[in-house]
Structures are given as structure tokens and as C-alpha cells.
């Protein structure tokens, strides 16, 4: 299990990388303002899906991530040339 500090660090880096600094800070403010219950959200997240649908979606995501990672690795090799 990762330490809280590391999770915060990685989370903030991910937000800034994907949203930019201003939008990342805005996102954090929005989350802090809302009374969002992650546990309730998670309980209802998959309630209308069968286990087969959940598995299928997870497999598709895993395959897409493998393809993206392979593309990124190929790009890294090319720019080192």
C-alpha cells in the first residue's frame, strides 16, 4: 500500500499532466466543495452490469492500455535516435 504522501504527489502530478495547473487546482476546489460520497458512488457504479460485462470492459481497457504503452515505448525509442 502506498503512503498518503505518495498518493497525493502522484495524484497531483496526474491531474496537472492531464488538465494543466489551473484546471487541476479548479478540479480540487470542485471536489472539496461537493459533498461527494465515494463509497455510495462505488456501490452503484456497476449495479446495472453483469459480471461478464464488467470483465469484458476491464479486458478491453487492459488491451487498450497495453497498446498505448507499446505506442509510447516506440515513440520513446524513436526520439532517442
C-alpha positions in Angstrom: 0.0 0.0 0.0 1.3 3.4 -0.9 1.8 6.1 1.7 -0.7 9.0 1.7 2.0 11.5 0.7 3.0 9.5 -2.3 -0.7 9.1 -3.4 -1.2 12.9 -3.1 2.0 13.5 -5.0 1.2 11.1 -7.8 -2.4 12.2 -7.9 -1.5 15.9 -8.3 1.1 15.1 -10.9 -1.6 13.1 -12.9 -4.0 16.0 -12.6 -1.5 18.6 -13.7 -0.3 16.4 -16.6 -3.8 15.8 -17.9 -5.6 19.1 -17.0 -2.8 21.7 -16.6 -2.1 23.5 -13.4 -5.0 25.9 -13.3 -7.6 23.2 -14.2 -6.1 20.8 -11.7 -6.5 23.3 -8.9 -10.0 24.1 -10.1 -10.8 20.4 -10.0 -9.6 20.1 -6.5 -11.7 23.0 -5.4 -14.8 21.5 -7.1 -14.2 18.2 -5.3 -13.7 19.9 -1.9 -16.9 21.9 -2.4 -19.2 19.0 -3.2 -20.4 16.5 -0.7 -19.4 13.6 -2.8 -19.6 10.1 -1.1 -17.2 7.9 -2.9 -18.5 4.8 -1.2 -22.1 5.3 -2.3 -20.9 6.1 -5.8 -18.7 3.0 -5.9 -21.6 0.8 -4.7 -23.8 1.9 -7.6 -21.1 2.1 -10.2 -21.7 -1.4 -11.6 -25.2 -2.3 -10.3 -26.7 -2.5 -13.8 -23.9 -4.6 -15.2 -23.4 -8.3 -15.3 -20.1 -9.8 -14.2 -19.5 -10.7 -17.8 -20.0 -7.1 -18.9 -17.6 -5.8 -16.2 -15.0 -8.4 -17.2 -15.4 -7.5 -20.9 -15.0 -3.8 -20.2 -11.9 -4.4 -18.0 -10.3 -6.6 -20.6 -10.9 -4.0 -23.3 -9.4 -1.3 -21.1 -6.4 -3.6 -20.3 -5.8 -4.2 -24.0 -6.1 -0.5 -24.9 -3.6 0.4 -22.1 -1.2 -2.3 -23.5 -1.5 -0.7 -27.0 -1.0 2.8 -25.6 2.0 1.7 -23.6 3.5 0.0 -26.6 3.0 3.1 -28.8 4.6 5.3 -26.1 7.6 3.0 -25.9 8.0 3.0 -29.6 7.8 6.8 -29.6 10.4 7.0 -26.8 12.8 4.8 -28.9 12.3 7.0 -31.9 13.1 10.3 -30.2 16.3 8.8 -28.7 17.6 8.3 -32.2 
